[in-house]
Amino acid sequence: MKTLAILSDLHLDVNQFDAKYEAILIQTLLAESITDVHIAGDISNHFEEISKPFLTRLSRYFTVSYNLGNHDMLGMTADDIVTHDFKMRPIGSKHLLSFAGWYDYSFTPDTSYQQNLRTKNTLWFDRKIKRGLDDPSLTQQSLSQLNDVLTALTSAEKETLIIAMHFVPEQAFLMNHPKFVKFNAFLGSQRFHELFLAHGIKDVVFGHHHRSFDRYVDGIHYHSHPLGYKREWLITHDYFQKYPKYQHLNSYNLHRRYNLIKQTDEFDQYLLDNFSNELKKSLTIFTL
């Protein structure tokens, strides 16, 4: 029997994911009897220097696969990105299809293309990525390839399919806070959901938005439990609740609150002691 764990958004470099954290990750996966691991993007900002050695070390214990997220694409050429996209592999009684996806600004219908482009070029990480096409064209390219792959499968094969992608495929998972709605433009596209629906896809795992969901939409089971940045972890929130001396900090400013305690030995040890619990909440597990 195979047991597949899908996780995303490890951000190894930003999270200072050192050997201690890596050991806890491996121990947690082994304790869950995981045989296969898939990482659905945003492993780190440095694929060659950080992500590849990490994947190699992980493969000593599990069968490992991955798809790119936007952070993984930093420094890659357009051709490099294509070589990592749309991979299919059998796992037990199922097949895993993985790809990155992209966004076309359709999640912000009341904002013009030029407004979205200005926001991206001013504030969004992806301004650093050079892919040679505009974002709607990149999304259409991904959708066309996805449709070709799914069309080539029989109905029986589609029944065995689990899809892992990075970007957000359905509008139910958008951000609602007024401060962040403009960034919905860069989350994904509803057209991925429409394509999944047309092909009868049942299980889709994604990440990117650093928020946790487990929800059915039109009969499709969407799983999203990205690990995200340390300042966003549930155990970081629990730390502030556990230690009253930090209650005076502005609970609505994650950056400010986190920056005040991130260098303390007490906080670092608390994260290490509880990291396994955070990981368990960030795993999507399939027994195949």
N, C-alpha and C positions, 0 to 999 in steps of 0.2 A: 504494500500500500504506500502511496505517495502522499505527502502533506506539503502543500504549497503555502508559503507566506509571502504576501505582497506588502511592501511598505514603500514610502516615498518621502522626499524632502528631508533627507538626512542632513544636508548642508554641513558636511564634515568639517570644512575649514572655518566657517563662521561659528559653528558650535564648539570649536576646539575639541573635536572628537578624537581624543588621544587613545593610547593603548588600553587604558583602564576602561573607557567607555566601549571600545571595541570588544574587549573580553566579556563585558556584561552583555553586549548584544549577542555574541556567539553563545554564551551560556544560556541566555534566555531562549534563543531559538532551539537549542538542543533540548532544553527542558520541555519545550512544547512539541517535541518529536518532529520538528520540521526537517524535511529532506530536500526541498527545493525553495530557493529564494528568488524573488523578482523585485527589483527596485524600479519604481515607476517615475524616475526622473528626479533631478536636483540632488545629485549625490554630492557634488561640490562645484566650485567655480573653476577648478583646475583639473580637467579630465585626465590628462596624461600624467601629471605629477602626483595627484592625490587619489583620484577615483580609481584609476586602473590598478595601482598597487593594492588598494583596499579590496577591490573585487577579486583580485588574485588570492589575497589572504583568506577571504571569505569562502572561496571555492575549495579550500582544503577541507571544509566541513560540509558543504552543501553544493548542490548543482545550482549555479547562479546565472541569472540573466538580468537584463535591464533594458529600459528605453531612456532616451534623453529627456531632460527637461530644459527649460530655457537657460538655467544657470550652467548646465553641462555644456551648452553650445558655445560658451564664451571662448574665443580664440580659434574656433573651428571654421573651416571653409564650408561653403554650401555643399560641396561634394562630400566632405567629411560627415556632415550631418546626415546626408542621404544614406551613407553606408551603415548607419546605426538604426535606421528606421524600418518599420514593418518586418518584424521577425515572428516566425511561427515555430512553436516547438510542442511536441507531445509531452504530457505529464500524466502518467497513469491513464485513466479513462478519458481525460480531457485534452484539449489543445489550448495553448496560451498564445494569443495574438497581441503583440506589443508594438506601439508606435507613440510618437510624441503628441501629434496634433498641433494646433496653433490657434490664433484668434483673428477675427475679421471685423471687430468693433461693433458687431450686431447686438451685443448685450447692452449697448448705450444708444438706443435708436434716436434719442432726442439730441444727441451731440453730433456735430458735423465731423466729417473725416479729418479736416484740417485741425479742428480743436483736439481730437484724439491724438493726432500726430504730434501736436505741440506738447501735449501732456506727456506722451511717451518720450519725446526727445529732451524733455526737461527733467522728468521725475522717475521714469521707469527703467529698470535694469536693462531691458532688451535694446535700448539705444546703443549698447556696446556691441551688439551682435550684428554681423554683416552677412546677409543671406542673398542679396542680389535681386530680390523681389519685394513688392509691397506686401503688407500683412494680409489683406483679403486674397491676394493671388497665392500666397503661401498656404493659406487655409484651404482654398479651392484645390490646390495641388494635393494636399493631404487627403481631402475628402474624395477626390477622384481615385487616388490610389487605394484608399480604404474600400470604396465601392467595387473596384476591380477585384480586390482580394476576396471580399465577401461574396460577390457574384460567382466567383469560381468554385465556391464551396457548395456541397449538397445540403439539403435541409437537415439530414442526419448529422453532418459535420458541424453545422451551425449549432445544433443542440449541445454539442460537446465543448463549445467555445467559451472561453473566458477572455475578456479584453482588458488589457492594461494600457493606460495612456496617461499623459501628464496633465494636459489642459482640461478645463471644465466643459463637459459636453451638454449641460442642461441648465436652463435658466432658474430652476428651483434652488440652485446652490449659489446664487449671486449674493453680493454684499448689499446690505440695506442701509447701513449707517451713512448719513449725508456726507460725512467727511471722506468716505471711501468709494461711493458709488461710481465716481469717474474712472476708477481703476477696473471696473467690470469690463471695460472695453478690451482689456488685455488678458481676460480669463479664459476665453474659448469661443465656442460658437454653438448655437442651438441646432445647427445643421448636422452635427455629429449625432445628436439624439434622434433626429429625423431619419438618418441613415440606419442607425441601430434598430429603430422601430420597423423600418421597411424590410429589414433582413431578419427580423425575429430574434435579435440578440437578447440574451437573458441576464448576463452578468457583466458589469463594467466596473473596473476599479480605476480611480484617478486621484490626483493630488493637486498641487500647485497653489491652492488658495489658503492653505494652512488652517483649515477648519474641518471639523469632523462631522460626517453624515453617514447614515445608513438608511436608505429610503428607496421605495419602489416608485417609479414614475412610468405610467403607461405599461406596467408589467415588467419593466426593466429594473433589475436590482442594482442600484448604484451604491458602491462602497467607497468611502473616502475617509481615510484616517491618517493624514500626513503628520509626520513627526514635527516639522517646523522648527523655529528658532527657540533656543533655551528660554528666552523671555516669555514665550507663548505657552510653554509647557504647563500642563495641569499641576505638576508637582512644584513648579515655581509659584503658581497661585496658592497652592496649599502651604508653601513655606511662609508666605506673608500672613496667611490666616493663623498659622501655628505660632508665630512669634509676634506678640502684641507690640513690641517695640517698633515694628515697622508699620503699624496701622496708620500713622500720621502721613505716610507717603501718598502721593496722588495716585489713587488706584486706577485712574482713567488714562494715565500716561505710562504705557508699558516701557518705553525706552528710558524715561527718567527714573522710574522706580527700579528697573533692573540694573541700570548703571550704578546705582547707589550701593548695591550689595553684591554685584557679580564678582568682585575681587576678594571677597572675604572667604577665609578657609571654612568657616561654619557653613556657608551657603554651598560651596563646592562639595563638601562632604555630604550634605543633605541630598544634593542631586545624584551623586554617585550611589548613595544608599537606597535611593528610590527610583533610579533610572529603569530598572527592570519593569517596574509597574507602569511607567510611562510607555515603554516599548510595547508591552502587551496590549495597551489601548490603541497602539498605532499599527497593529498587524491585522491584515485581512487574511484569514486562513481558510483554505479549501482542502478537504480530505478527498483524495481522488483514487 
